[in-house]
Amino acid sequence: MERLLGAGLIAVLCWAGGLRAVAEEGGERDEKRERRGGDNDGRGGRRMDPEMRAQLERLIQLPPEQIKAELEKWPRYQKLDLEDQGRLLLKLQEMKERQRQFAEKKAVELGLKLTPEQMAVFEKRLADERHAFEQKIRERIEPLRKQLETEMNQRLTSEFGAKPPQPPPPPPPAR
């Protein structure tokens, strides 16, 4: 788990660093992409690993002082300079705020009238439920993904691997 948390920590920092670089260059980002947290997690354009995301979502459920204490246990966090530690904490706070806003929106959508105490419990439960159903979806899709990947590999092998390399054409006869 520590290795997973360390990798995700770097991914979050790369994402945050990428946003800063875009802002410093005066670049503009697609508003929708910005709201959902961007397309890149710092690993070549792929999205953040679902397990890492779940770990971070569990981390942001903690009170702020516990978040810092938990992060102090991560070796990669300990190696970060203060600026990078601050960026990570800011990113976690942004994630927490987005999660809170999502929970409020979902409560309204469901017609729920919740007290602040109920809303805090609802927010955590919603995050846990979403993680559980996303995990179930991944588990159901994985066999299909493997099957399709096998079929793709077979097609590519039959198209490109079945033919022996063609020797170069003979040179034209000399006159």
ZAPA-953955 format. One record per residue: residue in one letter; x, y, z of N, C-alpha, C, CB in turn. Coordinates in Angstrom, 2 decimals, padded with zeros to 5 digits, always signed. Each point is the difference from the previous one (the first is absolute). Glycine has a CB too. Example, Ala and Ser with C-alpha at 12.3 -4.5 7.8 and 13.67 -1.06 7.14 Angstrom:
BEGIN
 type    n.c1    n.c2    n.c3   ca.c1   ca.c2   ca.c3    c.c1    c.c2    c.c3   cb.c1   cb.c2   cb.c3
    A +013.19 -005.69 +007.80 -000.89 +001.19 +000.00 +000.90 +001.20 +000.00 -001.89 -001.17 +001.25
    S +001.54 +002.22 -001.97 +000.82 +001.19 +000.06 -000.77 +001.09 +000.73 +001.18 -000.63 -002.15
REM end
This chain:
BEGIN
 type    n.c1    n.c2    n.c3   ca.c1   ca.c2   ca.c3    c.c1    c.c2    c.c3   cb.c1   cb.c2   cb.c3
    M +000.83 -001.19 +000.00 -000.83 +001.19 +000.00 +000.87 +001.25 +000.00 -001.81 -001.25 +001.21
    E +002.91 +001.21 -000.48 +000.88 +001.17 +000.07 +000.54 +000.35 -001.38 +000.61 -000.60 +002.35
    R -000.26 -000.45 -003.15 +000.52 +000.25 -001.35 -001.07 +000.67 -000.84 +001.55 -001.99 +000.18
    L -002.79 +001.51 -000.04 -001.11 +000.57 -000.76 -000.22 +001.45 +000.40 -001.07 -002.27 -000.17
    L +001.10 +002.54 +001.46 -000.19 +001.36 +000.46 +001.12 +000.90 -000.49 -001.20 -000.85 +002.02
    G +002.43 +000.36 -002.03 +001.12 +000.79 -000.48 -000.14 +000.34 -001.46 +001.43 -001.07 +001.70
    A -001.85 +000.09 -002.52 -000.17 +000.24 -001.43 -001.10 +001.03 -000.24 +000.77 -002.34 -000.50
    G -001.84 +002.22 +001.24 -001.11 +000.95 -000.15 +000.39 +001.40 +000.45 -001.59 -001.87 +000.33
    L +002.41 +001.93 +000.69 +000.47 +001.28 +000.49 +000.74 +000.72 -001.11 +000.17 -000.90 +002.35
    I +000.69 +000.19 -003.04 +000.75 +000.60 -001.11 -000.96 +000.40 -001.10 +002.03 -001.38 +000.56
    A -003.03 +000.54 -000.84 -000.98 +000.32 -001.04 -000.75 +001.28 +000.33 -000.24 -002.44 -000.52
    V -000.17 +002.58 +001.77 -000.72 +001.21 +000.41 +000.90 +001.21 -000.12 -001.42 -001.34 +001.57
    L +002.68 +001.20 -001.14 +000.92 +001.13 -000.09 +000.28 +000.38 -001.45 +001.02 -000.72 +002.16
    C -000.87 -000.28 -003.03 +000.23 +000.30 -001.41 -001.20 +000.71 -000.59 +001.49 -002.00 -000.21
    W -002.69 +001.56 +000.61 -001.21 +000.65 -000.50 -000.01 +001.45 +000.46 -001.27 -002.20 +000.03
    A +001.53 +002.41 +001.25 -000.01 +001.37 +000.54 +001.09 +000.84 -000.67 -000.89 -000.86 +002.20
    G +002.06 +000.28 -002.40 +001.08 +000.72 -000.66 -000.36 +000.35 -001.43 +001.64 -001.18 +001.45
    G -002.34 +000.28 -002.13 -000.44 +000.26 -001.38 -000.96 +001.17 -000.06 +000.31 -002.42 -000.54
    L -001.20 +002.50 +001.51 -000.93 +001.13 +000.03 +000.76 +001.31 +000.21 -001.80 -001.49 +000.90
    R +002.79 +001.47 -000.01 +000.77 +001.21 +000.26 +000.75 +000.43 -001.26 +000.23 -000.64 +002.42
    A +000.35 -000.33 -003.13 +000.74 +000.31 -001.22 -000.93 +000.61 -001.04 +001.61 -001.86 +000.48
    V -002.80 +001.32 -000.61 -000.96 +000.55 -000.97 -000.37 +001.42 +000.40 -000.90 -002.30 -000.49
    A +000.68 +002.51 +001.78 -000.38 +001.34 +000.46 +001.14 +000.99 -000.22 -001.53 -001.02 +001.71
    E +002.77 +000.59 -001.45 +001.13 +000.89 -000.16 +000.24 +000.36 -001.46 +001.01 -000.99 +002.04
    E -001.33 +000.06 -002.95 +000.18 +000.26 -001.42 -001.16 +000.81 -000.57 +001.31 -002.11 -000.18
    G -002.32 +002.31 +000.98 -001.16 +000.75 -000.49 -000.90 -000.85 -000.88 +001.35 +002.07 +000.12
    G -001.15 -003.39 -000.09 -000.82 -000.90 -000.81 -001.40 -000.10 +000.55 +002.04 -001.28 -000.64
    E -002.96 +000.88 -000.20 -001.38 -000.18 +000.43 -000.34 -001.46 -000.05 -000.63 +002.28 -000.83
    R -000.17 -002.72 +001.77 -000.45 -001.39 +000.05 -001.49 -000.04 -000.25 +001.84 -000.63 +001.61
    D -002.27 -000.47 -002.17 -001.42 -000.21 -000.21 -000.69 +000.04 +001.36 +000.43 -001.39 -002.10
    E -001.50 +002.18 +002.23 -000.65 +000.19 +001.29 -000.52 -001.31 +000.58 -000.61 +002.31 -000.72
    K +000.01 -003.14 -000.12 -000.54 -001.27 +000.48 +001.12 -000.91 +000.51 -001.91 +000.22 -001.62
    R +003.02 -000.29 +000.88 +001.13 -000.82 +000.39 +000.56 +000.50 +001.33 +000.54 -000.49 -002.41
    E -000.49 +001.80 +002.58 +000.52 +000.58 +001.23 -000.88 -000.38 +001.19 +000.98 +001.91 -001.32
    R -002.31 -001.87 +001.13 -000.91 -000.33 +001.09 +000.15 -001.45 +000.44 -001.58 +001.71 -000.85
    R +001.82 -002.61 -000.10 +000.09 -001.42 +000.38 +001.41 -000.39 +000.41 -001.88 -000.49 -001.55
    G +002.80 +001.44 +001.56 +001.33 -000.29 +000.50 +001.02 -000.30 -001.06 -001.08 -000.82 +001.99
    G +000.78 +001.11 -003.24 +000.97 -000.19 -001.08 +000.03 -001.42 -000.50 +001.34 +001.81 +000.96
    D -000.68 -001.99 -002.08 +000.11 -001.32 -000.62 +001.27 -000.71 +000.40 -001.35 +000.82 -001.89
    N +002.31 -000.11 +002.42 +001.32 -000.55 +000.19 +000.32 -000.05 +001.49 +000.72 +000.88 -002.24
    D -000.20 -002.03 +002.66 +000.41 -000.09 +001.39 +001.51 +000.00 +000.14 -002.09 -001.25 +000.49
    G +002.80 +001.62 -001.57 +001.44 +000.07 +000.05 +000.68 -001.27 -000.47 -000.25 +001.57 +001.84
    R -000.50 -002.55 -002.32 +000.59 -001.26 -000.46 -000.25 -000.19 -001.48 -000.31 -001.00 +002.28
    G +000.59 +001.97 -003.08 -000.10 -000.16 -001.44 -001.41 +000.07 -000.53 +002.01 -001.35 +000.13
    G -002.89 +002.07 +000.51 -001.33 +000.20 -000.54 -001.05 -000.94 +000.56 +001.09 +000.81 -002.01
    R -000.70 -001.78 +002.82 -000.99 -000.91 +000.55 -000.63 +000.61 +001.23 +001.25 -001.97 -000.89
    R -002.45 +001.54 +001.18 -000.67 +000.46 +001.21 +000.58 -000.68 +001.22 -002.10 +000.43 -001.31
    M +001.84 +000.14 +002.47 +000.52 -000.54 +001.24 -000.54 -001.41 +000.22 +000.17 +002.33 +000.96
    D +000.67 -003.20 -000.45 -000.38 -001.35 +000.33 -001.21 +000.02 +000.93 +002.39 -000.79 -000.28
    P -003.42 -000.02 +000.01 -001.21 +000.02 +000.84 +000.27 -000.31 +001.47 -001.28 -000.68 -002.00
    E +002.19 -000.24 +002.26 +000.33 -000.31 +001.40 +000.66 +001.19 +000.69 +000.25 -002.41 -000.62
    M +000.63 +003.09 -000.11 +000.66 +001.17 +000.58 -001.03 +001.08 +000.29 +002.14 -000.54 -001.23
    R -003.05 +000.73 +000.28 -001.05 +000.99 +000.20 -000.84 -000.34 +001.24 -000.07 +000.42 -002.49
    A -000.23 -001.71 +002.65 -000.77 -000.42 +001.18 +000.77 +000.29 +001.29 -001.10 -001.80 -001.38
    Q +002.43 +001.56 +001.36 +000.81 +000.28 +001.17 -000.04 +001.49 +000.34 +001.49 -001.95 -000.56
    L -001.37 +002.77 -000.46 -000.05 +001.45 +000.23 -001.37 +000.44 +000.48 +001.74 +000.33 -001.76
    E -002.80 -000.94 +001.22 -001.35 +000.35 +000.44 -000.20 -000.38 +001.46 -000.85 -000.31 -002.34
    R +001.41 -000.82 +002.75 -000.08 -000.38 +001.42 +000.81 +000.98 +000.85 -000.30 -002.43 -000.63
    L +001.44 +002.85 +000.12 +000.85 +000.93 +000.72 -000.72 +001.34 +000.23 +002.03 -001.11 -000.99
    I -002.74 +001.59 -000.02 -000.65 +001.30 +000.16 -001.22 -000.05 +000.91 +000.81 +000.59 -002.26
    Q -001.22 -001.79 +002.66 -001.09 -000.12 +000.96 +000.46 +000.36 +001.42 -001.03 -001.78 -001.44
    L +002.33 +001.75 +001.63 +000.56 +000.28 +001.33 -000.02 +001.49 +000.29 +001.45 -002.04 -000.18
    P -001.44 +002.41 +001.46 +000.15 +001.41 +000.35 +001.37 +000.49 -000.45 -001.55 -000.27 +001.99
    P +001.70 +001.57 -002.26 +001.26 +000.54 -000.54 +001.25 -000.39 +000.79 -001.33 +001.88 -000.84
    E +001.26 -001.87 +002.17 +001.20 -000.34 +000.78 +000.36 -001.48 -000.15 -000.59 +001.81 +001.64
    Q -000.40 -002.67 -001.86 +000.28 -001.42 -000.21 +000.54 -000.25 -001.40 -001.81 -000.58 +001.63
    I +001.39 +001.38 -002.60 +000.52 -000.14 -001.36 +001.51 +000.22 +000.03 -002.19 +000.78 -001.01
    K +002.61 +000.29 +001.64 +001.43 +000.31 +000.09 +000.75 -001.11 +000.73 -000.53 +002.46 -000.02
    A -000.05 -002.96 +001.11 +000.65 -001.08 +000.76 +000.11 -001.27 -000.85 -000.90 +000.98 +002.14
    E -000.13 -001.29 -002.90 +000.02 -001.18 -000.87 +001.04 +000.17 -001.11 -002.43 -000.42 +000.50
    L +002.48 +001.60 -001.08 +000.98 +000.25 -001.05 +001.43 -000.14 +000.51 -001.63 +001.53 -001.10
    E +001.86 -001.15 +002.34 +001.34 -000.10 +000.58 +000.51 -001.43 +000.05 -000.50 +002.02 +001.36
    K -000.40 -002.99 -001.45 +000.38 -001.42 +000.01 +000.48 -000.46 -001.38 -001.67 -000.40 +001.83
    W +001.40 +001.17 -002.86 +000.35 -000.39 -001.36 +001.44 +000.43 -000.28 -002.42 +000.22 -000.76
    P +003.31 -001.15 +000.45 +001.40 +000.36 -000.25 +000.17 +001.04 -001.12 +000.62 -002.29 +000.76
    R -001.37 +002.17 -001.82 +000.16 +000.97 -001.10 -000.45 +001.39 +000.42 -000.36 -001.84 -001.64
    Y -000.64 +001.93 +002.50 -000.43 +001.31 +000.49 +001.12 +000.62 +000.83 -002.42 -000.74 +000.02
    Q +003.10 -000.05 +000.78 +001.07 +000.50 +000.85 +001.15 +000.56 -000.84 -000.64 -001.66 +001.75
    K +000.83 +001.14 -002.95 +001.09 +000.45 -000.86 -000.34 +001.27 -000.78 +000.71 -002.37 -000.20
    L -001.97 +002.78 +000.20 -000.41 +001.19 -000.74 +000.48 +001.26 +000.69 -001.99 -001.23 -000.87
    D +002.28 +002.26 +000.07 +000.31 +001.28 +000.62 -001.30 +000.65 +000.45 +002.08 +000.29 -001.45
    L -001.99 +000.78 +002.21 -001.19 +000.63 +000.57 -000.98 +000.48 -001.07 +001.38 +000.69 +001.94
    E -000.85 -000.19 -003.05 -000.87 +000.48 -001.08 -000.86 -001.14 -000.55 +001.69 +001.77 -000.57
    D -001.06 -002.93 +000.31 -000.74 -001.14 -000.53 -000.97 -000.56 +001.03 +001.93 -000.52 -001.49
    Q -001.54 +000.51 +002.75 -000.92 -000.44 +001.05 -001.22 +000.92 +000.04 +001.93 -000.94 +001.34
    G -001.68 +002.22 -001.45 -001.11 +000.95 -000.01 -000.92 -000.19 -001.19 +001.46 +001.61 +001.19
    R -000.87 -001.88 -002.36 -000.82 -000.24 -001.19 -000.87 -001.24 +000.17 +001.77 +001.08 -001.41
    L -001.19 -002.12 +002.00 -000.77 -001.21 +000.23 -001.15 +000.26 +000.96 +002.06 -001.38 -000.42
    L -001.78 +002.07 +001.51 -001.06 +000.32 +000.95 -001.09 +000.84 -000.65 +001.67 -000.11 +001.87
    L -001.28 +001.04 -002.72 -000.98 +000.81 -000.72 -000.84 -000.86 -000.92 +001.55 +001.96 +000.11
    K -000.92 -002.89 -000.83 -000.71 -000.89 -000.89 -000.99 -000.87 +000.78 +001.98 -000.02 -001.55
    L -001.56 -000.48 +002.69 -000.90 -000.80 +000.82 -001.18 +000.84 +000.49 +001.94 -001.44 +000.71
    Q -001.69 +002.68 -000.35 -001.08 +000.89 +000.43 -000.98 +000.25 -001.16 +001.55 +001.09 +001.68
    E -001.01 -000.92 -002.89 -000.86 +000.18 -001.17 -000.85 -001.24 -000.26 +001.69 +001.57 -000.98
    M -001.07 -002.75 +001.14 -000.76 -001.24 -000.17 -001.11 -000.09 +001.03 +002.05 -001.15 -000.92
    K -001.73 +001.52 +002.15 -000.99 -000.04 +001.08 -001.16 +000.95 -000.30 +001.81 -000.58 +001.65
    E -001.50 +001.77 -002.15 -001.03 +000.97 -000.34 -000.88 -000.50 -001.14 +001.52 +001.85 +000.76
    R -000.91 -002.44 -001.80 -000.80 -000.55 -001.11 -000.91 -001.13 +000.49 +001.84 +000.61 -001.60
    Q -001.32 -001.44 +002.50 -000.80 -001.10 +000.53 -001.17 +000.56 +000.81 +002.05 -001.49 +000.07
    R -001.80 +002.53 +000.72 -001.07 +000.62 +000.79 -001.07 +000.59 -000.91 +001.64 +000.50 +001.82
    Q -001.20 +000.21 -002.87 -000.95 +000.59 -000.94 -000.81 -001.07 -000.72 +001.55 +001.94 -000.29
    F -000.90 -003.03 -000.08 -000.70 -001.09 -000.67 -001.06 -000.59 +000.93 +002.06 -000.51 -001.38
    A -001.71 +000.32 +002.65 -000.95 -000.57 +000.97 -001.19 +000.94 +000.19 +001.89 -001.20 +001.16
    E -001.63 +002.50 -001.08 -001.10 +000.95 +000.15 -000.92 -000.04 -001.22 +001.48 +001.47 +001.41
    K -000.89 -001.52 -002.59 -000.78 -000.07 -001.23 -000.82 -001.29 -000.04 +001.73 +001.39 -001.19
    K -001.13 -002.51 +001.58 -000.69 -001.29 -000.01 -001.14 +000.01 +001.01 +002.12 -001.16 -000.70
    A -001.92 +001.76 +001.86 -001.06 +000.08 +001.01 -001.19 +000.78 -000.54 +001.73 -000.13 +001.83
    V -001.45 +001.24 -002.51 -001.07 +000.80 -000.60 -000.71 -000.82 -001.08 +001.27 +002.14 +000.47
    E -000.48 -002.80 -001.32 -000.54 -000.83 -001.08 -000.93 -001.08 +000.54 +002.07 +000.45 -001.33
    L -001.73 -001.00 +002.50 -000.81 -001.06 +000.62 -001.12 +000.56 +000.86 +002.00 -001.47 -000.03
    G -002.06 +002.80 +000.15 -001.05 +000.63 +000.79 +000.20 -000.15 +001.50 -001.52 -000.42 -001.88
    L +002.76 +000.30 +002.32 +000.29 -000.19 +001.41 +000.22 +001.33 +000.69 +001.01 -002.22 -000.51
    K -001.55 +002.35 +001.70 +000.23 +001.17 +000.85 +000.82 -000.50 +001.18 -002.19 +001.17 -000.71
    L +003.48 -000.85 +000.70 +000.91 -000.53 +001.00 +000.56 +001.08 +000.90 +000.56 -001.83 -001.56
    T -000.39 +001.49 +002.82 +000.68 +000.90 +000.93 +001.49 -000.05 -000.34 -001.75 -000.35 +001.85
    P +002.55 +001.29 -001.36 +001.44 -000.06 -000.25 +000.63 -001.33 +000.46 +000.06 +002.50 +000.24
    E -000.52 -003.02 +000.88 +000.53 -001.28 +000.49 -000.36 -001.13 -000.95 -000.17 +000.83 +002.38
    Q -001.10 -000.84 -002.83 -000.43 -001.03 -000.96 +000.75 +000.14 -001.32 -002.26 -000.04 +001.09
    M +002.49 +001.28 -001.51 +000.69 +000.23 -001.26 +001.42 -000.56 +000.06 -001.39 +002.06 -000.39
    A +002.07 -001.90 +001.52 +001.36 -000.54 +000.13 -000.01 -001.52 -000.13 +000.62 +001.93 +001.49
    V -001.60 -002.58 -000.86 -000.12 -001.46 -000.09 -000.38 -000.40 -001.42 -000.66 -000.13 +002.44
    F -000.29 +000.88 -003.04 -000.43 -000.26 -001.37 +001.17 +000.11 -000.98 -002.30 +000.86 +000.58
    E +003.12 +000.16 -000.42 +001.15 +000.21 -000.88 +000.95 -001.20 +000.04 -000.20 +002.47 +000.36
    K +000.50 -002.96 +000.84 +000.88 -001.16 +000.13 -000.65 -001.24 -000.59 +001.02 +000.99 +002.07
    R -002.29 -001.19 -001.77 -000.71 -001.18 -000.51 -000.08 +000.03 -001.52 -001.33 -000.11 +002.12
    L +001.08 +001.27 -002.69 -000.07 +000.14 -001.45 +001.35 -000.35 -000.62 -001.76 +001.79 +000.23
    A +002.84 -001.31 +000.34 +001.34 -000.31 -000.53 +000.27 -001.50 +000.09 +000.82 +002.28 +000.68
    D -001.18 -002.91 +000.44 +000.20 -001.43 +000.16 -000.84 -000.80 -000.99 +000.51 +000.37 +002.43
    E -001.77 +000.03 -002.60 -000.89 -000.70 -000.94 +000.50 +000.14 -001.44 -001.94 +000.42 +001.55
    R +002.38 +000.78 -001.90 +000.52 +000.20 -001.36 +001.24 -000.85 -000.24 -000.92 +002.34 +000.00
    H +001.81 -002.39 +000.98 +001.20 -000.82 -000.14 -000.40 -001.47 -000.19 +001.32 +001.63 +001.43
    A -002.29 -002.11 -000.65 -000.42 -001.40 -000.08 -000.60 -000.32 -001.37 -000.42 +000.00 +002.46
    F -000.46 +000.87 -002.98 -000.60 -000.34 -001.29 +000.99 +000.17 -001.14 -002.22 +000.68 +000.88
    E +003.15 +000.25 -000.78 +001.03 +000.12 -001.03 +000.91 -001.22 +000.00 -000.08 +002.51 +000.22
    Q +000.36 -003.06 +000.96 +000.81 -001.22 +000.09 -000.75 -001.17 -000.65 +001.09 +000.84 +002.13
    K -002.39 -000.94 -001.89 -000.80 -001.07 -000.61 +000.00 +000.13 -001.52 -001.44 -000.09 +002.05
    I +001.34 +001.30 -002.54 +000.02 +000.22 -001.45 +001.34 -000.45 -000.57 -001.60 +001.94 +000.22
    R +002.71 -001.54 +000.43 +001.33 -000.41 -000.47 +000.13 -001.51 -000.02 +000.96 +002.12 +000.91
    E -001.47 -002.79 +000.13 +000.08 -001.46 +000.07 -000.80 -000.65 -001.13 +000.30 +000.15 +002.49
    R -001.44 +000.40 -002.82 -000.82 -000.57 -001.08 +000.59 +000.26 -001.37 -002.00 +000.31 +001.44
    I +002.64 +000.82 -001.59 +000.55 +000.38 -001.31 +001.32 -000.70 -000.28 -001.13 +002.21 +000.20
    E +001.89 -002.55 +000.83 +001.33 -000.56 -000.20 +000.02 -001.25 -000.88 +000.59 +000.92 +002.22
    P -001.48 -001.90 -002.04 +000.02 -001.17 -000.90 -000.24 +000.39 -001.46 -000.81 -001.41 +001.90
    L -000.10 +002.33 -002.13 -000.25 +000.46 -001.37 +001.23 +000.71 -000.56 -002.46 +000.23 +000.52
    R +003.10 +000.61 +000.29 +001.20 +000.69 -000.45 +001.09 -000.99 -000.38 -000.58 +001.94 +001.47
    K +000.77 -002.97 -000.65 +001.01 -001.02 -000.28 -000.33 -000.75 -001.29 +000.45 -000.23 +002.46
    Q -001.72 -000.12 -002.63 -000.43 -000.71 -001.21 +000.27 +000.85 -001.25 -001.77 -001.22 +001.34
    L +001.37 +002.48 -001.28 +000.19 +000.88 -001.15 +001.49 +000.23 -000.27 -002.19 +001.11 +000.51
    E +002.99 -001.01 +000.54 +001.42 +000.18 -000.19 +000.62 -001.24 -000.65 +000.06 +001.53 +002.00
    T -000.49 -002.73 -001.58 +000.49 -001.24 -000.61 -000.36 -000.05 -001.47 -000.22 -001.17 +002.20
    E -001.03 +001.52 -002.52 -000.43 +000.02 -001.40 +000.82 +001.00 -000.82 -002.32 -000.65 +000.72
    M +002.56 +001.81 -000.16 +000.80 +001.01 -000.69 +001.41 -000.53 -000.25 -001.36 +001.84 +001.08
    N +001.96 -002.44 -000.05 +001.36 -000.55 -000.15 +000.04 -001.07 -001.08 +000.45 +000.50 +002.41
    Q -001.47 -001.34 -002.48 -000.04 -001.04 -001.03 -000.10 +000.62 -001.39 -001.09 -001.57 +001.63
    R +000.25 +002.60 -001.78 -000.12 +000.66 -001.30 +001.32 +000.63 -000.42 -002.43 +000.44 +000.46
    L +003.07 +000.24 +000.47 +001.27 +000.65 -000.31 +001.09 -001.02 -000.33 -000.64 +001.89 +001.49
    T +000.66 -002.98 -000.74 +000.99 -001.04 -000.26 -000.23 -000.63 -001.36 +000.19 -000.44 +002.46
    S -001.48 +000.17 -002.78 -000.26 -000.63 -001.30 +000.31 +000.95 -001.15 -001.77 -001.41 +001.06
    E +001.55 +002.70 -000.85 +000.27 +000.96 -001.07 +001.48 +000.32 -000.15 -002.25 +000.96 +000.41
    F +002.93 -000.80 +000.71 +001.38 +000.47 -000.06 +001.03 -001.08 +000.35 -000.85 +002.25 +000.57
    G +000.46 -003.26 +000.15 +000.97 -000.98 +000.45 +000.05 -001.26 -000.85 -000.33 +000.89 +002.24
    A -000.70 -001.18 -003.05 -000.06 -001.24 -000.76 +000.88 +000.05 -001.23 -002.30 -000.36 +000.83
    K +002.54 +001.52 -001.35 +000.80 +000.13 -001.23 +001.47 +000.13 +000.37 -001.94 +001.10 -001.21
    P +002.79 -001.93 +000.58 +001.43 +000.20 +000.25 +000.44 +001.30 -000.65 +000.41 -002.50 +000.11
    P +000.62 +003.11 +000.41 +000.45 +001.26 -000.59 +000.39 -000.21 -001.47 +000.81 +000.79 +002.27
    Q -001.25 +000.11 -003.08 +000.29 -000.07 -001.45 +001.43 +000.49 -000.24 -002.45 +000.36 -000.59
    P +003.22 -001.15 -000.18 +001.35 +000.49 -000.33 -000.11 +001.17 -000.97 +001.00 -002.31 +000.36
    P -000.02 +003.17 -000.36 -000.06 +001.14 -000.92 +000.03 -000.50 -001.44 +001.14 +001.48 +001.71
    P -001.79 -000.74 -002.63 +000.01 -000.44 -001.39 +001.43 -000.03 -000.54 -002.31 +000.95 -000.32
    P +002.59 -001.87 -000.62 +001.36 -000.06 -000.54 +000.33 +001.28 -000.75 -000.17 -002.50 -000.17
    P +001.43 +002.85 +000.14 +000.39 +001.23 -000.73 -000.19 -000.22 -001.48 +001.66 +000.61 +001.78
    P -001.92 +000.48 -002.50 -000.17 -000.15 -001.44 +001.30 -000.51 -000.63 -001.72 +001.87 -000.02
    P +001.59 -002.65 -001.09 +001.22 -000.54 -000.64 +000.91 +001.13 -000.49 -001.28 -002.06 -000.68
    A +002.55 +001.84 +000.82 +000.98 +001.01 -000.45 +000.18 -000.10 -001.50 +001.19 -000.10 +002.22
    R -001.03 +001.16 -002.89 +000.16 +000.02 -001.47 +001.40 +000.16 -000.39 -002.21 +000.92 -000.23
REM end
